[in-house]
Amino acid sequence: MIRADVSQVPFRMPTADGVRAAADAVAAILPPTPLLPVEIGGVRAWVKAEVLQPVGAFKIRGAWWRLVSLSPEERAGGVVAVSSGNHAQGVAWAAKRLGIRATIVMPHDAPQVKLAGTKALGAEVVLYQRAPKEEGGEDRDAVAATLIAERGGTLVHAFGDAWVIEGQGSAAIEIAAQLGRSPSRIIACCGGGGLAAGLALGAPGAQIHPVEPVGWDMVGQSLASGAIVAAAPDAPKTICDALQPLATKPINLAVLQGRSQPGVAVTDAEVRAAQRFAFASLRLVVEPGGAAALAAALAGKVPVDEHTVIMLTGGNADPAAYAATIAADD
């Protein structure tokens, strides 16, 4: 296991001032996403509809802040990112807007809607095999590193990057302005911990609850142990394709330690129930990974009150799988 000390963190640590600067940069180009009332167990809480971002996910925040923070020389060299789809589209959107060449390393089994969306934004997509190494799987970070060594470019990590973390935290600044006060807690879908870390910096008075799929709760396990825990080779399959990094990074754990509540894990059945709830009660399409936080609230795994905000982080659902989920009643 890897201890989350700052000496292992590359570049710099994200800051609350950086989150506020990122919020200004995001506000200059994107309108706030709606904060919608929702009733759970007789209590009115709120959902932050990041599914309504131009790329259908919150990832556009961190991608924009990271790319506008590049030096002229870095912009000229292009960027490389690794993503199952939402970060990919965020980086591609920002790169297209800024005239920066973008190459995205994506898993071979990424949802077609995300692959198509990334390509439509002008990014080059390089596929890698997502499978155990003994079954021919590839290390996505190694694929990205090889591309950078061969072509040059700046890595825009999906969660282990100070600017990306700050950009994701811009949502907390919007939330406080929309609520007219600091939220009591924010329930956040969690993959590598970039959003949770950014929210912790942007809303220091709120309880931050990271929510992950069962068997992929690597941030939760890392918080509990105080060291980075990697996913098991036999980790179960999950419908939450956006929440499957093998491990968090030291930078994320360093920010979250002492700032985050214990992690929460949700089942695929709970996630599907949350997708149906969002469709029926909020009229919103939410992909599995984007519904994890709502799943935790609906299942009673995290308490809610009138100042609780639940992040709906992504709406890039596979049409066929989504239709089947909505039609089911399990």
N, C-alpha and C positions, 0 to 999 in steps of 0.2 A: 504494500500500500504506500501511497505517496502523501507525505505530510503537506498540508496547504500553507506553507510559510511563504511570505512575500518574496523571498530570495529566488523562488522558483518561477515567479511570474515575469514573463517577458515584457519589454517596453515600459509600461507604466500602469499604475492602478487607476481605475475609474474613480471619479469623485462626484459629490453632490453638485458642485459648481459645474462640472462637465455635463451632468444631467440637465441642469437648467439651460446651459448653452445649447445642448442638443434640442431641447424643447423649443427654443427660439428658432433654430434652423428648420425643424420640422414644421412649426407653425407658419413659417414663411412660404411654405410650398404645399402643405396639406391642411384641409380643414379638420377640426376635431372629429373623432368618431363619436357616435351617439352614446350617451349613458342612459340606459333604459331601465325603468322599474320592473321588478319581477317579484312575484310572491312565492315564497318557499316555506312550507310548513306554517302558513298563516302569518309569516313575517315578510314585510316588504324590504327587499334588498335591491341591488343594482347590478346590471351587466354592462360591461364595456364592449361595444360591438366592433371589435377590430376586424371582424369578418368583412366589414364594409370598406376597408382600405382599397386603394386602386389595384393592388395585387392580391387582395383577399386575405391578408394576414398582417399581423403586427410587425413582421420582419422588415417591412419597408422602412421603419423608424431607424433601426440600427444600421441598416445598409446605407441609408441616406447620410447619416451623420458620419459614418466611416469614410464614405467616398468624398464628401465635401471637405473633409479634414485632410485629405491627401495633399502632398506637395505637388507642384507642377511637374516635377520629375517623376513622381510616383504615378500621377495620372497618365503621363505619356507612356509608361511601361505597362499599363493595364492591370487588371486585378484577376485573381483566381479565388474561387470559393468552393466549398464543399457543402452539399445540401441535398435533402430528399425532396425539396421542392419549394417550400415557402421562402426560405432565405435565398434560394436560387432566384426566385422571381423578384424579390426585393433588390438584390444586387443588380440583376439585369435591368430592372426599371431605373434604378439610380444611375447605372452606367450609361444607359441609352440617353437619359436626360442630360448627362454631363459630357457625353461624347468620349467615354472611356471604353476601351476594349475589355470584354468580360468573358472569362472561361469558367464554366461551372462543372465540377465533378459531381455526378449524380448516380445513385444506385440503379442498376439495370431494371429493378422491379419498382421504381418510383411510379406513383399514379400517372397515367397518361395525361391527365388534365394538367398536372404540374410540369411534366416534360414539355408538353405543347406550349404551355404558357411561357416557360423560360425561353424556348426557341423563338416564339413569336416576338419577344422583346429584343431579339437580336443577339443574344448571348450564344457562344459556342458551348455545346454540351458534350462532355466526355463521360461515358458510362463506365462504371466499375461493377464488379461482381460482389453483391452483398450476400455473403454466406460465410460459414466457418472456414478458417484457413485450410483445414484438412479436406474440405470439400471444394477447394479451388477459389475460395473467397479472397478478396483483395483488401488491403488496408487503404481506406480512402484518403487518409492524410498523407500516406506515402505516395499515392498517385498524384495528389496535388503538389507535393514537394518536388516530384520528378518534373512535372510541367513547369514549375517555377525555375528549376535548375536549367531546363532546356530553353525556355522562352523568356525568362524574366517575369516580372510582375510582383504585385503585392498580395499577400494572402489576406483575405477578408474572412476571418473565422466566424462561424455561425453563432458562437457564444463565448468563446475564450478570447475576447478582444475588448480592450478598455473602451474604445469608441463605440463598438456595437452595444456593449452593456449600457453605456450612457444613453445611446439612442433609444434602446428599448425602455429605459427608465422615463423617457419623455411622456409616456402614457400616464405616469403618476402625477405629473404636473398638470396635465389636462384634467385628470380625475378630480384633483383638489379644486381646480377652478370651477368645474361643473357642479360639484357637490357644495361648493361654498365653504368647505372645511376639509381637514384631513380625513381620509377614510379610517374607520376603525380597524379594518383588515382588508387585505386584497388576496383573493384566491386565484392562483396563477397556474395555468398549464405549464409543465416543466419538462424540458428535454435535457439540455446541458446546463441550464441554470442562468442563461443570459438575461432573460426577462425577469426572473425572480431577483437576481442581483441588482438589476437596474431599478426595479420597483423599490427594493430595500433602500437604495440610495435616494431615490426621488420622493419617497414617503416614509421618512424615518420614524414617524409617530404611529405608523400602521403595523399591524401584525401581518407578516407575509407568509402565506401557506403555499409551498410548492406541491403540485399534484402530478404524479407520474403513473404510467401503467404498471400493473402488477408484474413483477419480475424484471422491470426496467427502471425501478426506483433508485437509480444510482446516486442522485443528489440526496435523496432522503437517507439512504444508507451511509453515504459519505458524511453527512451532517451528524448522524448518530455516532459514527466511529471517530470522527475528527480527522479522517484521512480519506483519500480518494479510493473508492471501491469500484472495480470494473464489473460489467455485466458478465454473468456466467456463460460459458460456451453453449450451454443448453438452455439459455433463457427462453421462456415461452414466447410463442408468436403473439403478436398484438395487432389490433386494427389501427392502432395509433402510430402510423408510419412516421409522423413528424416528431415523435418522442422516443427515438431509439438510439441516441448516441451511446457508445460503449462505456463512456465514463465522462464525468465532468472534468474541468480543468482547475489547476491550482488557483488561478485568478478568481474564478467563480466561487470556489469554496472559501477563499480568504475573505471575500466580501460578505458571503452569507453567514459565516460563523459568527454567532452573537447577534445577528440581525434577523434571522429567519426562524419561523416556527418549525417543529419537526415535520418531515415529509409525510405525505399521504399517498397511498396507492389505490388505484381504482381498477375494476375489472372491465373487460370488454362489454359485458352485459350492462354494467352501470353507465358506460360511455354511450352505448346505443340508446339507452333510456333517456339520456341527456340530449342526444341529437333529436329524438322524437319530441321531447319537451320544448326544445328551442323552436322546432318547426311549428308545433301546435300553439304554443303560448306566446312566442315572440315573432313568429313569421320569418325566422332566420334560418338559412342553411349553414350548418356548422359541420366541419369535417371531424372525424374521430378525435385526433389530437387536439383540436381546438375546443372540444367539448369536455375535456377531462376535468377542468376546474368546476364546471357546472355539475358534472357527475358527482364530484365529492360533496358539493353542497346538497344536492338532491338526496344523496344516500345518507346524509347526516354525519358524514365523516369530518366535516368542518362546520362549526356553528355559524349562523348568520344573524346579523342585526340590521337595523335601519341604515347603518353607515358602512355596510359591507359591500365591496365591489368584486364581482366575479368576472374574470377575463374570458371572453370568447375570442380565442386567438387566431383561428383560421377557418375559412369557409371553402377551401379548394377540395371539395368532396368528389370522389369518383362517382359519376352519375348512376351507374348500375348498382354499385354497392350501397349508395345512399338511398336509392329507391327501394332496395330490399330492406334496408333498416327501417325506413319510414313505414313500410307496409307491414312489418312484423309487429307482434304484440307480446314478445317474450320479455 
